[in-house]
Amino acid sequence: KPTTTNRQLDTLRAALRKAVEWGVIDKNPMQGVKRLKVDDDERVRYLSAQEEQRLRAALIKHDTDKRGKRDRFNDWRRTRNKAALPGRPEGFVDHVHPLVLLALNTGLRRGELFSLRWSDIDLDGDMLTVRAAAAKSGDSRRVPLNAEALAVLRTWHKEGKPEDEALVFPGAGGERLTNCNKSWASLCKAAKLTNFRLHDLRHNFASRL
């Protein structure tokens, strides 16, 4: 999309400008390249009250379905005299539910959520810090946590008992998530949400403010 293209053009232009400054190249070849025109009247998407209810119901169903699937699989293993796998926790079965709720209540960007570590969260002070390295602006900032955000993080922390420097929403092997496109698409389908991106949760947060 034009906004993405412009962002990439700006990044490349800045890198080449620095290369000129350092004497690596003589001239910035992107000098004179214009940004694409963007429609400033583009509609900002956010959730209606009914859509938010459906999204929350889909999150609960996501956890319930995963627990049921694990229980059925364990029943199958027991009939074959095999050891059962650990049952799914009662709180959140994986990162999907708490990640979406935290986005809904803080307005954090996807990359900020993926880079968030437990050491960035002060559960006693009701505050979350977005590190400069994870922020789009390059500046760190502090984000107040409301009651639901705190409850979500406390439950998620209690279930995992992670180290302070561990990622809040780790991917496979504890590595940083790169995307959650598949799970988000499934949630949107279950909640009957159309034309709604994970980033739009940020718009939804702003509209509520």
C-alpha positions in Angstrom: 0.0 0.0 0.0 1.2 3.6 -0.5 1.7 4.2 3.2 4.0 1.1 3.4 5.8 2.1 0.3 6.4 5.6 1.6 7.7 4.3 4.9 10.2 2.1 3.0 11.2 5.0 0.7 11.9 7.2 3.8 14.0 4.5 5.4 16.1 4.0 2.2 16.4 7.7 1.6 17.7 8.2 5.2 20.2 5.3 4.8 21.6 6.8 1.6 21.8 10.3 3.1 23.9 8.8 5.9 26.1 7.1 3.3 26.7 10.4 1.7 27.5 11.9 5.1 30.0 9.2 5.8 31.7 9.4 2.4 30.6 6.0 1.2 28.9 7.4 -1.9 29.1 10.8 -3.5 25.4 11.5 -4.2 22.1 10.3 -2.9 20.5 8.5 -5.9 17.1 9.0 -4.3 17.3 12.7 -4.2 14.2 14.0 -6.1 12.3 10.8 -5.6 8.8 11.8 -4.4 6.6 10.0 -1.9 3.4 8.5 -3.2 0.2 10.4 -2.7 -1.9 9.1 0.2 -5.6 9.6 0.6 -5.8 11.5 3.9 -9.6 10.8 4.1 -9.0 7.1 4.4 -11.5 5.7 7.0 -10.0 4.6 10.3 -11.5 1.3 11.3 -12.5 0.6 14.8 -14.9 -1.8 16.5 -18.5 -1.2 17.2 -19.8 -2.4 20.6 -21.3 -5.5 18.9 -18.1 -6.3 17.1 -16.1 -6.0 20.3 -18.5 -8.4 22.0 -18.1 -10.9 19.1 -14.3 -10.6 19.3 -14.2 -11.2 23.0 -16.5 -14.2 22.5 -14.2 -15.5 19.8 -11.2 -15.2 22.1 -13.0 -17.3 24.8 -14.0 -19.8 22.2 -10.4 -20.0 21.0 -9.3 -21.1 24.5 -12.3 -23.4 25.0 -11.8 -25.2 21.7 -8.1 -25.7 22.4 -8.8 -27.2 25.9 -11.4 -29.5 24.4 -9.0 -30.6 21.7 -6.3 -31.4 24.3 -8.8 -33.3 26.5 -10.0 -35.4 23.5 -6.4 -36.2 22.5 -5.6 -37.2 26.0 -8.6 -39.5 26.1 -7.4 -41.1 22.9 -3.9 -41.6 24.4 -5.3 -43.2 27.6 -7.3 -45.7 25.6 -4.0 -46.8 24.1 -2.1 -46.9 27.5 -0.1 -43.8 26.7 0.8 -41.0 29.1 -1.5 -38.0 28.9 -0.1 -34.6 27.9 -0.4 -31.7 30.4 -3.9 -30.2 30.4 -4.5 -26.7 29.0 -4.4 -24.0 31.8 -7.7 -22.5 33.0 -6.6 -19.0 32.3 -5.2 -18.6 28.8 -4.2 -21.6 26.7 -1.7 -19.6 24.6 -0.5 -16.0 23.8 -3.4 -15.2 21.5 -6.1 -14.2 24.0 -3.8 -12.1 26.3 -2.0 -10.4 23.4 -5.3 -9.2 21.8 -6.7 -8.0 25.1 -3.5 -6.1 25.9 -3.6 -4.5 22.5 -7.3 -3.6 23.0 -6.5 -1.9 26.4 -3.1 -0.2 25.7 -3.1 0.6 21.9 0.4 -0.9 21.6 1.6 -1.7 18.0 2.1 -5.3 16.9 5.9 -5.0 17.0 5.8 -3.4 20.4 3.7 -6.3 21.7 6.1 -8.8 20.1 9.2 -7.1 21.7 7.6 -6.6 25.2 9.5 -8.2 28.1 8.4 -8.9 31.6 11.1 -6.5 32.9 9.2 -3.7 31.0 6.1 -4.2 33.1 5.5 -2.8 36.6 2.5 -4.7 37.9 2.6 -2.9 41.2 2.9 0.5 39.6 0.3 -0.2 37.0 2.7 0.8 34.2 4.2 -0.6 31.1 7.4 0.7 29.3 7.8 0.5 25.5 11.6 0.4 24.9 13.1 2.8 22.4 14.3 -0.1 20.2 10.8 -1.4 19.9 9.0 1.9 19.4 8.3 3.1 15.9 9.3 6.7 16.9 12.6 5.5 18.4 11.7 7.0 21.7 10.7 5.0 24.8 7.4 5.8 26.5 5.4 4.7 29.5 1.8 3.4 29.1 -0.6 3.3 32.1 -2.3 -0.1 32.6 -6.1 -0.2 33.3 -7.8 -2.8 35.4 -8.3 -5.3 32.6 -4.8 -5.0 31.2 -3.4 -5.6 34.7 -5.6 -8.6 35.3 -4.6 -10.1 31.9 -0.9 -9.6 32.6 -1.1 -11.0 36.1 -3.0 -14.1 35.0 -0.6 -14.6 32.1 2.5 -14.2 34.3 1.1 -16.5 36.9 0.6 -19.3 34.4 4.1 -19.1 32.8 6.2 -17.9 35.8 8.8 -16.5 33.3 12.1 -14.9 34.0 12.2 -11.0 34.0 14.0 -10.7 30.7 11.7 -13.3 29.0 9.4 -12.1 26.2 5.8 -11.6 27.4 4.5 -13.2 24.2 7.2 -15.6 23.0 7.1 -17.6 19.8 8.4 -21.2 19.3 11.4 -21.9 21.5 11.0 -18.6 23.3 12.0 -16.6 20.3 10.4 -13.3 19.3 7.1 -13.7 17.3 7.3 -12.6 13.7 3.6 -12.6 13.1 0.2 -13.9 14.3 -1.6 -13.7 10.9 -3.1 -17.2 11.0 -4.5 -16.9 14.5 -5.8 -13.4 13.9 -7.5 -14.4 10.6 -9.2 -17.3 12.5 -10.4 -14.9 15.2 -11.8 -12.4 12.7 -13.6 -15.2 10.9 -15.1 -16.5 14.1 -16.1 -12.9 15.2 -17.4 -12.1 11.7 -15.1 -9.1 11.5 -14.4 -7.7 8.0 -11.7 -5.3 6.9 -10.2 -5.3 10.4 -6.5 -5.6 11.0 -4.6 -6.3 14.3 -3.3 -2.8 14.0 -6.8 -1.5 14.0 -7.0 -2.4 17.7 -4.7 0.6 18.2 -7.3 2.8 16.4 -10.0 1.3 18.5 -8.1 2.2 21.7 -7.7 5.7 20.5 -11.3 6.1 19.6 -12.3 4.9 23.1 -10.0 7.5 24.7 
